[in-house]
């Protein structure tokens, strides 16, 4: 976290668009807790000002002249590691570049959706403020990634052993929720699960519509198990991880002897702030199963997932939560731990292996 939480959050804005620089600066400077300490018009100037100003947080555009955002990010991480938020276009190409940036050390991303729509502008401004402040309060580290296609990994025993009621249980469906820091964390978790894993996995991670498809493709290329974006009507299959599509809520329903995916527009469930909702996915999973389900909450801002994990436990399921030391943002895991719905608390590197063990 920041060493002096009482001082204002110092932010450097890096963007080649004068309009975007104006919008981002205007939004941030209206918040008394934030100080914009510098503006850079391309990646090269961004690196120079990052070294000179040492900001707490940097907002970084991806496509820029002279030096692009990802190259600038890599130089900053090598010379003066800093919390960086990528400002990403809502396209498949923008999504792929964003995930490259997250792998290179960025904390999170902000979808660039500043159009003539008043609603879109409002969402962008709220997201910008929320994520800049979230980045400022985040734990800043890079957790080592699992190598791709990890079939068997020897790990130390869990820091908190499974309770007796879990030790003898076998879970046949796994639901995973995550937010800030989640794209990298989920890759680590699924990368630890072997190709022989024989149960379905459903993932809800807070992402816009254009991002979940490319993200699922990326995971599929790096993990031993199959990963794909879920579509309405999909039947859960053994050894396949389905990523809930962005821009919609995802639920699980019983369909004969199988579980099926159902997706809904956000307007049908206005009580859920985050889309797709982890609470909604886990709650529906618990209702559709007969106790043999495992809920997992990874790093993320807010408390989405707590109500779902609570319901899942009440229905007889088991729960795993990422620990504080390895969470980029401890909000979602902390809500589950403080709400006493976490059966097992583990560092990120041990969660995939524990999922495999409990579902074996």
Helices and strands as residue ranges (DSSP letters): E 9-14, H 18-29, E 34-40, H 43-53, E 57-61, H 69-79, E 83-89, H 92-104, E 108-112, H 118-136, H 164-167, E 173-178, H 182-191, E 200-205, H 209-222, E 226-229, E 240-243, E 248-255, E 258-265, G 266-269, H 278-288, E 293-297, H 306-314, E 318-322, H 331-338, E 344-346, H 348-358
